[in-house]
Amino acid sequence: MAAERHIVGLGGSGDTPEQTLRLHEYVLRLTGKERPRLLYVPTAVGDSDQGIAMFYERFAVRCEASVLRTFPWPPAELRDVILSQDAIVVSGGNTANMLAIWRVHGIDALLREAWEAGIVLWGASAGMICWFEQGVTDSFGPQLEAIDCLGFLPGSACPHYDGEERRRPRYRELVAGGLHEGLAADDGVALHFAGRELADVVTCRPGAAAYRVTRAAETRLDAREL
């Protein structure tokens, strides 16, 4: 029997650490484990020591926490590291740089294998859009551009929909110009996909929402408050 496949994309953090913790708990419960094995992938921030320290501070008490570094190179037992997890969280940062490094080392293929094996994949910002066919990114500068991503999930995605002034008009402009239609998420909103279907929209911020953006219209998807 095929494993249940879960991806959760977060549009961004909550307004407070307490709010963001509710989002994290929502994702971790999908593993079905009391103390899940959680792998942090900080490629998009160049394996930032500060980001890694924050990860351990947030998750080491709750999870069996570990980090996948790609600098100066990935571990020799890369496949075992990735496939031995219950969940894998991808940092925000430069999506384009991250995807280039993943493809060079075969991490993209291993993440697909992990997803198909039932390991929960998740993340915010770059860690949200990377799973879709396309996304909106500041990888090339503040003007925001389209980017081709992994394609585990259909369509395109845009994070920080209410958190960054340029996100909403630019995403709509890109979709009108040919970017795949897709989903946008406010900060503090999580899109939970079961397989390739959107199964749930939740938020830790009152009033925040997700949106289905097509060439014809933008439709609000009310989020269930955690």
N, C-alpha and C positions, 0 to 999 in steps of 0.2 A: 504494500500500500504506500502511495506517495506521501511524503511528509507535508504537513501544513507549512505554507510559505508565508512569511510576514515581512513587510517593509513598512517602517514608520518614518515619514518625513516631517520634520519640525520646521515651521516657518521662521522660528527664532525663539529666543528665551522669553520667559515671563518678565513681569515688571519687578519681581522680587525673587530672591533665592528660594523662598518657600513655594512660590508659584511654580517655578521651574522644576523643583523637586517633584511636584505632583505629576508633571509630564513624564519625568524620568521613571517614576514608579509605574505609571500606566504602561510604558514600554517594557519594563523589566518583568512585569507580571505576565506578559505574553510568553515568556520562556517556560512558565510553569514550574520554575525552580525557586526554592527558598533563598538560595545563595548562588545565583547564576555565575557562570564563567563569562566575563565581559572583556572583550578586546577593544582597545582604543587605537584608532588608526589616524595619527596626526600628520599625514603626508602633506595636506594642504597648507599647513603652517610650518613646514620644514622641520618636523619633529621638535617643535619648540619645547624647551625645558620647562618654561613657565606653564604652557598648556598641559604638559604631562603631569606636572606637580598638582595643578588644579584638578585634573582627572582623578588622581589618586585620592586627593582630599575629599572629593565628592563621592567617590564610588567604592573605595577600598573597604569601608565598613560594611557596605551592603552586598558587595560582590567579590568573587575571586577575580581581581582586576589585573590586567596585563596590558602591555603596549607593543604594537608592531612598529618598529623603526625601519625606515628605508635608507637612512644615512648612517655610515657611509655606504651600506648595502643591506638588503634584507637578510634575515637569518637563513642559514643553510636548510633548516627544517621548515621552510615557509608554509608548505601545504599542511603539515601537521599543526602548526601554530594556528592557522586560520580555521581548520576543520574541527578543532578540539573545543570550540567555544559554544556557548548557548546564545550569545548575542555579540554583535560587532557594531561599535559606534564610530562613525566617521566625523572628524572635526570639520568646522567651517574653515574658510581660508580661500586659497587660490585653486579653483576647480580645475582650470586648464592644466596647471603644473601638476596637480595631483593625478589627473587622468593619464597624463603623459608618462609619469613614473610608474603608475600601475601597469600600463600596457607594456612597457619595456620589460618589466619583471614578471609578467603573467599574473599579477594580483587581481586584475579584472576578471579573469577566467576562474580564479579560485573563489572569488566572492560570489560568482554565479553558482558555483558548485556548493558553496556554503548555504546560499539561499535555497537551493533545490533540496538540500539535506535538512531544512527546517530550522536553520540558525537565523535568529531575528536580526535583520539589518536595519540600522537607523542612523539618524544624525540630523543636524540642523544646518540650514544655509547650504554651503557646498555639500554637506552630508545629507541634504534633502534632495537637491536637484540631480545629483550624480546618478541616481537610480533610473531616471526617466530617459526617454529618447533624446530630448533636448531640454535646455534650461536657459535662464537669463542670469548672466554673471558679470561681476566687476573684475574678472581675471585679467582683462585687457585695459582696464582703466575705469574711471568713475562714470563714463558715458553709458555703460551697460550694453552688453552685446549678447547675441545668441551663441550657444555652444552645443555641440553634439556630445551626448553623454553615453551611459552604458546600455540603455535600452531594455533594462529588466521590466520597467513599467512603461505603459503607452503614453504618448503625447509629451507635452512640455510641462515645466513647472517654474514657479517664481516664488521665492521666499521673501520675508520682510515686507509684505505687501502694504502694511500700514506703518512700518517702522522707518522706511527710507523714502523720502519725498519723490524720487524719480522712478521708483519701482513700478507703481501702478500705470502711469502713462506710458512708460517705455515698454512694458510687457504687452499692453494693448496695441501699441504701435507695431511691435515685432510680430505679433500674431496676425494683425491686419496685413502685414507685409509678407507673410508666408511661413513664419514659425508655426510648428504644430500647435493646434489648439490644446488647451490643458488646464492646469489647476494652479491657483495662487493661494498662499497661506499667510495670514497676518502673523506677527510675532506672537508666540505663545500658543499657536494652533498646531495640532498634529494631524496628519493624514495617514490613516492606517489602511494599508492594502493587504488583503488576504488573496494570495495569488496575484493576479494582475487587476483585480477589481477593488475599487474603493469601498471599504467595509465600514469605516467609522471616521467621524471628524470630531475631535475633542479639543478643548481649550482650557488653559489655566487662567486666562484673562477674561473677565466679564465683558461681553459685547464683541469679542474678537470672533472672526469667522474665516472661512475659506471661500473661494470663488471659482466657478467654472467659467473660463474665458474662451469664447469662440470668436470667429470673425464677425458674427452678427450681434453678439451681446455678451454681457458679463452677468452671471447669475450667482447670487449669494447662496452659500451652503451653510446654514446655521450649524454651529458647533455645540456639542454637548459639553457643559461646563463640568470640570472634574472637581 
